[in-house]
């Protein structure tokens, strides 16, 4: 049986091999990469990415990355393309073929079909002497010295290099298009990531009850309001303006300080100058404010208008934290 140390050694060696291969991609970048990026930027169509085997899986991931960063892309399996799916490629599309050897039968059959349609062809390959490299309009070199596999057979380092080259392409396109975080949010409306980019305080506070008491409200009324509205706090109102808040903590401190609470009012126990947040602020920013101040809720104020409370639990529920 292998020891833990031998297992870790194998894992470290694999990671080091792939890490070295990624670093070695940098000197392989040349004017072809720049021209490929400019070609995609100038295109009125999509990016169609094709491959077979493990390269096809990498192609699918690059397609997903491009689509989520502002470059319309679609996957076309090379084997399917030569058996009827070539209609996927439209007149203005740019085609990327991915192949370690650049000489697989499907790729060799696909290349003349792409060229016949006058579509620009970008090759991502580890073999600069391959048919793909010779026939492509632009060649993105992804040569690796060896696979992480000890037999130098299983596609590991080579597919990692292909993926990294695709990421480099996507990031260049993203930056040159001026693709912003707001744009990113449009493509990622679901999940915690999307919510961090678009969800605002106003979207959350509208679903909460609005706790409030008058400044002369008795302590019992204050406690009832906090309990009923279930946010651990209530705003204190005087002359239609917020003058403070009473939190669960204020209630506990009152009980420790006073033997007789019958004559106390909200104004006697409130915290003045409460921390507030604008309704248009992103929810993730509200979280940062809470964390910086060490508090769990903020009053939501639109100028002088009190809109309610946003609580840390709201942000947890939304997946922001």
Secondary structure, DSSP 8 states (H G I E B T S, - for coil): ---HHHHHHHHHHHHHHHHHHHHTTGGG--HHHHHHHHHHHH-SS-EEEEESHHHHHHHHHHHHHHHHTT--EEEEEHHHHTTTGGGGS-TT-EEEEEESSS--HHHHHHHHHHHHTT--EEEEES-TTSHHHHH-SEEEE---S--SSTTS-SSSHHHHHHHHHHHHHHHHHHHHHT--HHHHHHH--SHHHHHHHH-BHHHHHTTS---EEETT-BHHHHHHHHHHHTSSEEEEEETTEEEEEEEHHHHHHHHHH-S--TT-BHHHH-EES--EE-TTSBHHHHHHHHHHHT-SEEEEEETTEEEEEEEHHHHHHTT--
